């Protein structure tokens, strides 16, 4: 097996840099930020200077875009995975859970 290429190493560093121990958290441990991109089962959340890729499937299934829009202010709880932050709970700006009918 060969050595990792510069591009592969750079890509891995970029993906892992999103959610760090210095990413701001609120008193309950959630990340508060503004949605910058929405996909069916994920979103990109601007938290301070960080851009976090949040996997929303466990909370919203494949319906994230039905409940969340670009510009929404959210608080996300969960845990860091290899390249994403896996959400276990998402609250809107009023503290209400999203992705619920």
N, C-alpha and C positions, 0 to 999 in steps of 0.2 A: 504494500500500500504506500502511495506517495505522500509527500508532505502537503499540508493544506496550502492552497493558493492564497495569494494576497487578497483577492476578491472574496474568497470564502471567509477568511479571518475577519476582514472588514465588515462583511455582512453580518456575521455572528455578533461582533461587537456592537453594531448598530442596533440589532434586534434586542440584545440584552441590556442596552443602556437605558431603555425607556423607564423602567421602574426600578429605582435604586433605593437604598436605605435613606437617602436624603430627600426623597420625594415627600412633599408636605402631606401631613395627615391631620385630621381633626382629633378632638379629644377621645372619640370613640374608635379611632383607628381607621376611619374611612378616608378615601381620597376625594376631595371636592374639586370639581373642575367644570370646564365648558366643553360640550361635544363639538368636535370639528369634522367628524366623518362618521357615517352610519352605514353598516352593511346588514345583511339578514341576521347574522348571528354574532356580530361584533361591532365595536365602535372605537373611535380614537378620541381620547379625552385629554385636553390640555390642563395640566395640573402644575401651576407655577410655570417654571421654565421647561418642564418635562412634557413629552407627548407619550401617553400610555395607550397601548393597544389592549383593549378590554374584550375578553371572550365573554359574551353575554348569553350563550346558549343555555346554561343551567338555569337562568332566570327568565329569559324571553323565548327560548327555543329559536326557531327561524323567523320570528316575528318582530325583531328589534325595531326595524324601521316603521312598524305600525304604531309603536308607542313612544319612540324617541326621535327627536329631530336635531339637526345641526343648530347650535346655539343654545340648546337646553343646558341648564345648570344642574348638575347631578352630584350625588355623593355615592361612591361605589365602595362596597366592602367585598373582600374575597381574599385570595392568596396568589402569590406570584408563581407562575409556571415557568417553563424554560424560556419561551419567547413572548408570552402574554401574561396578563393579569386576569385570572379566572374569577368572574364575579359570582358571589353567592347572594348578594342583596344589592339593589339599586334603588335609591331614593331621589325624588324630584326636589325642586327648590323649596317645597312646602314640607318636606320630610315624609311624603307619602310614597309607598312602594310603586314602582312602575312595572309595566308588563303584566298587569292584572286587569281582568275584566270585572 
